[in-house]
Amino acid sequence: MYVNYDLMIEHAKGELDRSIKELRFYRMYTSKLETGFTRKENIRNLQNRKRMLEQRVQMLKEQKNAQ
């Protein structure tokens, strides 16, 4: 079965870029709006999402090279 890894990698990179921008925006503009615990929890979730997407891009690159 043929899998278009280039398309999948580009899509994952787009999601990664979007999550990085979202994390930056959240850090910049929510300091006065949310309490410490809620803000930390949301930042932690956004960082975990960013890490997951980085791993996904890396995994797709490895799978593409292995093929």
C-alpha positions, 0 to 999 in steps of 0.5 A, spaced: 500 500 500 502 506 498 503 512 503 504 519 501 509 520 507 510 527 504 503 530 505 503 527 512 509 530 514 507 537 511 500 536 515 504 534 521 508 540 521 503 545 519 499 542 526 506 543 530 507 550 527 500 552 529 501 549 536 507 553 537 503 559 535 498 558 540 502 556 546 506 563 545 499 567 544 497 563 550 503 565 554 503 572 552 496 574 553 493 570 559 497 572 565 492 577 568 486 573 566 487 566 569 489 564 576 496 560 577 494 553 577 489 554 571 494 557 567 500 552 569 495 546 567 493 549 560 500 551 559 502 544 560 497 541 556 499 545 550 507 543 551 505 536 551 501 537 545 507 540 542 511 535 544 507 529 541 506 533 534 514 533 534 514 526 536 509 525 530 513 529 525 520 525 527 516 518 527 513 520 520 520 522 517 523 515 520 518 511 517 519 515 510 526 513 510 525 506 512 521 505 506 
